[in-house]
Amino acid sequence: MSHLPDAAPTRSWYRIQAKTEPNQPTSIEVLIYDEIGLWGISAARFIDELKAMDDGRAQITIAINSPGGDVFDGFAIHNALLRLGERCTVRIDGLAASAASVIACGGHQVVMAANAMLMIHNPWTFTYGTAQDLRKTADMMDKARDGILAAYRRKAPAIEDAALIQMLDDETWLNADEALALGLVDLIGEVVALQACRGSTNVLARFKHPPDALLAGSTDIAPAPASEPAAATEPSPDPTLDTARLARNAARFTLACLACGFPDLTEELLMNTPIADDDAVAAKIERLQAIRTLCTSARRPELAADYARSGLSVEAVRARLFDRLLAAQGAAIDNKEPPLTPEAQAAASPNTSAIYAARKKRPSRPAAVKTATPQAPTP
C-alpha cells in the first residue's frame, strides 16, 4: 500500500514498550487498544518492531482491548505469538473481539479480566463484481473461517467442532467465566476499570448483537497503559446506531467508492468513516468525488487513490495538483502578453502613406452624361 510522503500515518493501533525494573529481567508490554490493521500499519510492521525490541529472553505481555479488525493480520500476529512460546502472556483488559480473539489465542497463557469480554464470529467482508468474483470471495471467506476455527481449536481442544461452528454462526459474546469454562482463557484476573476501545463505535455497530454496555461506552479515546487505567466513561447511548441507517450509509459509501474508481480502497475508507452519521458520510462522498474530478481534470487520475487515502482536504489536493503542473512545465506560468516583434508592431499600426497611395491608384469614376430626350416638333 503506497502513501504520499507527507501523508504518513500518525496513529497506530498498537504500542510496544520495554519495562526495566531493579533486579528484574527486562520485560516487554504490547498494548493493542484499537482496531487491528488500520492506518496503513500492517502486522508485518508490528512483528518487525517487536523483534527489534526482543532480546530472545524477555517476558512479553500482550494487553488487548480491541474490537478486532483485519483477520489476516490477526492470523500473522497469532502465529508470531505462538513462536514466542512460554515467554508470551496475553492479557485481555477489556474486549477481545473478532480478530483480537484470534490474537489472544496465540498466547501461551491468556489472562482475562473478570469484567472483560471475548467475542467470536464468522469473518465479515463485502465485495463487488461478477458472479465469478462473488464465488471466489465466498471461497476465500470459507478458508478464512477454517483458519479462525484452527486457532480456537488449538487453544480449546475440548470444544466440539459442531458447537464451535454454531458459536461462530451465532456471534457469541463470552464473559470471563464462560471463556474459562470453554478453555479459551487460562486465568481470570482482577476487575479493571474498563476503557472503551479507541475507534470501536463503527466496528461494534456492524456486529449482530453487541452488548448495550459496550455500545454506550464506545468512543474515540487515546490508549492508556494498563498500569494507569482510565476512569470509566459515562454511558452515552447513541440513538443513531440503528442497523438500517448503518446498512444504508455503508451501501451509499461503497457505491460511491466504486463509482470514483477506488475499489481497492473501499474497505479501508469505509472503516474510517462514521457510517452512523448521515452528514459525515455525505461529506466523505463529496470529497472523494471532488478528488476524482480534480485528478481527472489535471490528467493525473493515477494520483486520485493516494490523495483519497491520505485524508487531505479538497483544497490541499487542488494545491498539490497545481504544484505538480508547474513542476511539469519547468517554469512559472506568465499571464502577460508577449512583446510585439517589429513586424507585428508594423502590422498592428496603420500605414497612412500606403492607404493614401492605394486610394490614388483607384480609377476615377466616369462623368455622368446627360442625354436629352427628343421632343416631337411643334405643329
C-alpha positions as CSV (number, residue, x, y, z in Angstrom):
1,M,0.0,0.0,0.0
2,S,1.6,3.2,-1.1
3,H,1.4,6.5,0.8
4,L,2.3,10.0,-0.1
5,P,5.5,11.1,1.7
6,D,3.7,13.8,3.7
7,A,0.7,11.6,4.5
8,A,2.4,9.0,6.6
9,P,0.1,7.6,9.3
10,T,0.4,9.4,12.6
11,R,-1.8,6.9,14.5
12,S,-1.0,3.3,15.3
13,W,-3.3,0.6,16.6
14,Y,-0.6,-0.8,19.0
15,R,2.2,0.4,21.2
16,I,5.3,-1.6,22.2
17,Q,7.3,-0.5,25.3
18,A,10.2,-2.1,27.3
19,K,9.9,-2.2,31.1
20,T,13.0,-2.4,33.2
21,E,12.8,-2.8,37.0
22,P,15.6,-3.1,39.5
23,N,16.9,-6.7,39.9
24,Q,14.3,-7.9,37.4
25,P,14.8,-9.1,33.8
26,T,13.7,-6.8,31.0
27,S,10.0,-7.3,30.0
28,I,8.1,-6.0,27.1
29,E,4.5,-4.9,27.1
30,V,2.5,-4.5,23.9
31,L,-0.8,-2.6,24.0
32,I,-3.4,-3.4,21.3
33,Y,-6.0,-0.8,22.1
34,D,-7.5,-0.1,18.7
35,E,-8.9,-1.7,15.6
36,I,-6.3,-4.0,14.1
37,G,-4.7,-3.4,10.8
38,L,-5.6,0.3,10.1
39,W,-3.7,3.5,9.2
40,G,-1.5,1.6,6.7
41,I,0.3,-0.2,9.5
42,S,0.4,-3.9,8.9
43,A,1.0,-7.0,11.0
44,A,4.4,-7.2,9.4
45,R,5.4,-3.9,10.8
46,F,4.1,-4.9,14.2
47,I,6.2,-8.1,14.2
48,D,9.3,-6.3,13.0
49,E,9.1,-3.8,15.8
50,L,8.5,-6.5,18.4
51,K,11.5,-8.5,17.1
52,A,13.7,-5.4,17.2
53,M,13.0,-4.9,20.9
54,D,13.0,-8.5,21.9
55,D,16.4,-10.0,23.1
56,G,15.1,-13.5,23.0
57,R,14.8,-13.8,26.8
58,A,12.3,-11.0,27.8
59,Q,8.9,-11.9,29.1
60,I,6.3,-10.4,26.7
61,T,2.8,-9.3,27.7
62,I,0.2,-8.6,25.0
63,A,-2.5,-6.4,26.5
64,I,-5.7,-6.4,24.4
65,N,-8.7,-4.1,24.3
66,S,-9.8,-4.2,20.7
67,P,-12.9,-4.7,18.6
68,G,-10.9,-6.7,16.1
69,G,-10.0,-5.8,12.5
70,D,-8.2,-7.4,9.6
71,V,-8.4,-11.2,10.1
72,F,-5.2,-11.9,8.1
73,D,-3.2,-9.5,10.2
74,G,-4.8,-11.4,13.2
75,F,-3.5,-14.7,11.8
76,A,0.0,-13.3,11.4
77,I,0.2,-11.9,14.9
78,H,-1.4,-15.1,16.4
79,N,1.4,-17.2,14.7
80,A,4.1,-14.8,15.9
81,L,2.9,-15.1,19.5
82,L,2.9,-18.9,19.2
83,R,6.6,-18.8,18.2
84,L,7.4,-16.9,21.4
85,G,6.3,-19.9,23.5
86,E,6.2,-19.7,27.2
87,R,7.6,-16.1,27.2
88,C,4.3,-14.8,25.9
89,T,1.3,-13.9,28.1
90,V,-1.9,-12.4,26.7
91,R,-3.9,-10.1,29.0
92,I,-7.5,-9.2,27.9
93,D,-8.0,-5.9,29.6
94,G,-11.5,-5.1,28.2
95,L,-12.6,-6.6,24.9
96,A,-11.0,-9.2,22.6
97,A,-13.5,-9.4,19.7
98,S,-13.2,-10.9,16.3
99,A,-9.6,-10.9,15.0
100,A,-8.5,-9.7,18.5
101,S,-9.8,-13.0,19.9
102,V,-7.7,-14.9,17.4
103,I,-4.6,-13.0,18.5
104,A,-5.4,-13.7,22.2
105,C,-5.4,-17.5,21.5
106,G,-1.8,-17.2,20.4
107,G,-0.6,-16.6,23.9
108,H,1.0,-19.4,25.9
109,Q,-1.1,-18.1,28.9
110,V,-4.3,-16.0,28.5
111,V,-5.4,-13.9,31.5
112,M,-8.8,-12.3,31.2
113,A,-10.1,-9.5,33.5
114,A,-13.1,-10.6,35.5
115,N,-15.2,-7.9,33.8
116,A,-13.8,-8.2,30.3
117,M,-15.5,-9.8,27.2
118,L,-14.4,-12.1,24.4
119,M,-16.3,-12.4,21.1
120,I,-16.0,-14.9,18.3
121,H,-17.9,-14.9,15.0
122,N,-17.5,-15.7,11.3
123,P,-15.3,-13.4,9.1
124,W,-17.1,-10.5,7.5
125,T,-16.4,-8.6,4.3
126,F,-18.0,-7.0,1.3
127,T,-17.3,-7.5,-2.4
128,Y,-18.4,-6.4,-5.8
129,G,-18.1,-7.7,-9.4
130,T,-19.3,-10.6,-11.4
131,A,-20.9,-13.8,-10.2
132,Q,-17.5,-15.5,-10.5
133,D,-15.9,-12.8,-8.4
134,L,-18.5,-13.3,-5.7
135,R,-17.9,-17.1,-5.7
136,K,-14.2,-16.5,-5.3
137,T,-14.8,-14.2,-2.4
138,A,-17.1,-16.7,-0.8
139,D,-14.4,-19.4,-1.1
140,M,-11.8,-17.1,0.4
141,M,-14.2,-16.4,3.3
142,D,-14.6,-20.1,3.9
143,K,-10.9,-20.6,4.1
144,A,-10.6,-17.6,6.5
145,R,-13.1,-19.3,8.7
146,D,-11.1,-22.5,8.7
147,G,-8.1,-20.5,9.9
148,I,-10.2,-19.0,12.7
149,L,-11.5,-22.4,13.7
150,A,-8.0,-23.8,13.8
151,A,-6.9,-21.0,16.2
152,Y,-9.7,-21.7,18.6
153,R,-9.4,-25.4,18.4
154,R,-5.7,-25.3,19.3
155,K,-6.4,-23.2,22.4
156,A,-9.6,-25.0,23.4
157,P,-9.4,-28.6,22.0
158,A,-12.3,-29.7,24.3
159,I,-14.9,-27.7,22.4
160,E,-16.7,-29.9,19.9
161,D,-16.5,-28.9,16.3
162,A,-20.2,-28.6,15.8
163,A,-20.6,-26.5,18.9
164,L,-17.7,-24.2,17.9
165,I,-19.1,-23.7,14.4
166,Q,-22.5,-22.8,15.9
167,M,-20.9,-20.3,18.2
168,L,-19.3,-18.6,15.2
169,D,-22.6,-18.6,13.3
170,D,-24.4,-17.1,16.3
171,E,-21.7,-14.4,17.0
172,T,-21.0,-15.5,20.6
173,W,-20.1,-13.0,23.4
174,L,-18.4,-14.6,26.3
175,N,-17.7,-13.2,29.8
176,A,-14.6,-14.3,31.7
177,D,-16.2,-17.3,33.4
178,E,-17.7,-18.6,30.1
179,A,-14.4,-18.2,28.3
180,L,-12.6,-20.0,31.1
181,A,-15.0,-22.9,31.1
182,L,-14.6,-23.3,27.3
183,G,-10.8,-23.2,27.6
184,L,-10.3,-20.1,25.6
185,V,-8.6,-18.4,28.6
186,D,-6.4,-19.9,31.3
187,L,-6.9,-17.5,34.2
188,I,-9.4,-14.8,35.4
189,G,-7.7,-11.7,36.6
190,E,-8.9,-8.8,38.8
191,V,-11.7,-6.5,37.8
192,V,-10.2,-3.5,36.0
193,A,-11.6,0.0,35.3
194,L,-12.8,-0.6,31.7
195,Q,-11.9,1.9,29.0
196,A,-13.6,1.9,25.6
197,C,-11.6,0.6,22.6
198,R,-10.4,3.5,20.5
199,G,-12.4,3.8,17.3
200,S,-14.7,1.0,18.3
201,T,-18.1,2.6,17.6
202,N,-18.3,1.9,13.9
203,V,-17.0,-1.7,14.3
204,L,-19.2,-2.7,17.2
205,A,-22.2,-1.4,15.3
206,R,-21.6,-3.8,12.5
207,F,-21.9,-6.8,14.8
208,K,-25.2,-8.7,15.1
209,H,-25.9,-8.1,18.8
210,P,-23.1,-6.3,20.7
211,P,-23.8,-5.7,24.4
212,D,-25.5,-2.4,25.1
213,A,-22.9,-1.5,27.7
214,L,-20.1,-1.7,25.0
215,L,-22.1,0.4,22.5
216,A,-22.9,3.0,25.2
217,G,-19.3,3.4,26.3
218,S,-17.6,3.1,22.9
219,T,-15.8,6.3,21.9
220,D,-12.6,7.6,20.3
221,I,-10.1,8.0,23.1
222,A,-6.4,7.6,23.3
223,P,-5.0,4.3,24.6
224,A,-3.7,4.2,28.1
225,P,-1.3,1.7,29.7
226,A,-2.9,-1.0,31.8
227,S,-1.0,0.2,34.8
228,E,-2.7,3.5,34.6
229,P,-6.3,2.7,33.7
230,A,-8.5,5.5,32.5
231,A,-11.6,6.3,34.5
232,A,-14.7,4.6,33.4
233,T,-16.6,6.7,30.9
234,E,-20.2,7.8,31.5
235,P,-22.7,5.9,29.3
236,S,-23.7,8.0,26.4
237,P,-26.1,6.0,24.2
238,D,-26.1,7.0,20.5
239,P,-29.6,6.7,19.1
240,T,-28.2,6.9,15.5
241,L,-26.7,3.4,15.8
242,D,-29.6,1.6,14.2
243,T,-29.0,-1.2,11.7
244,A,-31.0,0.3,8.9
245,R,-29.1,3.6,9.0
246,L,-25.7,1.8,9.1
247,A,-26.5,-0.5,6.2
248,R,-27.9,2.3,4.1
249,N,-24.9,4.6,4.7
250,A,-22.4,1.8,4.2
251,A,-24.1,0.9,0.9
252,R,-24.0,4.6,-0.2
253,F,-20.4,5.0,0.6
254,T,-19.4,1.7,-1.0
255,L,-21.1,2.6,-4.3
256,A,-19.5,6.0,-4.3
257,C,-16.1,4.4,-3.9
258,L,-16.7,2.1,-6.8
259,A,-18.0,4.9,-9.0
260,C,-14.9,7.0,-8.2
261,G,-12.7,4.1,-9.2
262,F,-11.4,3.2,-5.7
263,P,-12.4,-0.5,-5.4
264,D,-9.2,-1.4,-3.5
265,L,-9.7,1.4,-1.0
266,T,-13.3,0.8,-0.3
267,E,-12.9,-1.2,2.9
268,E,-10.1,1.0,4.3
269,L,-12.1,4.2,3.7
270,L,-15.3,2.7,5.0
271,M,-13.7,1.6,8.2
272,N,-12.5,5.2,8.8
273,T,-16.0,6.7,8.1
274,P,-18.6,7.3,10.9
275,I,-21.3,5.5,9.0
276,A,-23.9,6.3,11.7
277,D,-23.7,10.0,10.7
278,D,-25.5,10.8,7.5
279,D,-23.9,14.2,7.1
280,A,-20.4,12.8,7.7
281,V,-21.0,10.1,5.1
282,A,-22.3,12.7,2.6
283,A,-19.2,14.9,3.2
284,K,-16.8,12.0,2.7
285,I,-18.5,11.0,-0.6
286,E,-18.4,14.6,-1.8
287,R,-14.7,14.7,-1.0
288,L,-14.0,11.5,-3.0
289,Q,-15.9,12.8,-6.0
290,A,-14.1,16.1,-5.9
291,I,-10.7,14.5,-5.7
292,R,-11.5,12.2,-8.6
293,T,-12.7,15.2,-10.7
294,L,-9.6,17.3,-9.9
295,C,-7.2,14.5,-10.7
296,T,-9.0,13.7,-14.0
297,S,-9.1,17.4,-15.0
298,A,-5.3,17.6,-14.3
299,R,-4.8,14.5,-16.4
300,R,-3.3,12.7,-13.4
301,P,-6.0,10.2,-12.5
302,E,-3.4,7.8,-11.1
303,L,-2.9,10.1,-8.1
304,A,-6.6,10.0,-7.0
305,A,-6.3,6.9,-4.9
306,D,-3.3,8.2,-2.9
307,Y,-5.0,11.5,-2.3
308,A,-8.2,9.8,-1.3
309,R,-6.4,7.7,1.2
310,S,-4.2,10.5,2.6
311,G,-7.1,12.4,4.2
312,L,-6.1,15.6,2.5
313,S,-8.8,18.2,2.0
314,V,-10.0,19.0,-1.5
315,E,-8.3,22.4,-1.3
316,A,-5.0,20.7,-0.3
317,V,-5.4,18.3,-3.2
318,R,-6.0,21.1,-5.6
319,A,-2.9,23.0,-4.4
320,R,-0.7,19.9,-4.8
321,L,-2.0,19.2,-8.3
322,F,-1.3,22.8,-9.3
323,D,2.2,22.5,-7.9
324,R,2.7,19.3,-10.0
325,L,1.5,21.0,-13.1
326,L,4.0,23.9,-12.5
327,A,6.8,21.4,-11.9
328,A,6.0,19.6,-15.1
329,Q,6.2,22.8,-17.1
330,G,9.5,23.7,-15.6
331,A,8.6,27.4,-15.3
332,A,6.1,29.6,-13.6
333,I,3.0,30.5,-15.5
334,D,3.2,34.0,-17.1
335,N,-0.1,35.5,-18.0
336,K,1.4,38.7,-19.5
337,E,1.0,39.3,-23.2
338,P,4.3,38.6,-25.2
339,P,6.1,41.7,-26.5
340,L,5.4,42.6,-30.1
341,T,8.0,42.0,-32.8
342,P,8.8,44.8,-35.2
343,E,6.9,43.1,-37.9
344,A,3.9,42.6,-35.6
345,Q,4.2,46.2,-34.4
346,A,4.2,47.4,-38.0
347,A,1.2,45.2,-38.9
348,A,-0.6,46.5,-35.8
349,S,-0.1,50.2,-36.7
350,P,-2.0,51.9,-39.6
351,N,0.2,53.0,-42.6
352,T,-1.3,56.2,-43.8
353,S,1.1,56.6,-46.7
354,A,0.1,53.2,-48.1
355,I,-3.5,53.9,-47.6
356,Y,-3.2,57.3,-49.5
357,A,-1.3,55.7,-52.3
358,A,-3.8,53.0,-52.7
359,R,-6.6,55.5,-52.9
360,K,-4.6,57.5,-55.6
361,K,-4.4,54.4,-57.7
362,R,-8.1,53.8,-57.8
363,P,-9.6,54.7,-61.3
364,S,-11.8,57.8,-61.2
365,R,-15.5,57.3,-62.0
366,P,-16.5,58.5,-65.5
367,A,-18.6,61.6,-65.5
368,A,-22.2,61.2,-65.9
369,V,-23.6,62.1,-69.4
370,K,-26.9,63.8,-69.7
371,T,-28.9,62.6,-72.7
372,A,-31.7,64.9,-73.8
373,T,-34.9,63.2,-74.6
374,P,-36.0,64.2,-78.2
375,Q,-39.3,66.0,-78.3
376,A,-41.9,65.9,-81.0
377,P,-41.9,69.0,-83.3
378,T,-44.5,71.6,-82.7
379,P,-47.1,71.7,-85.4
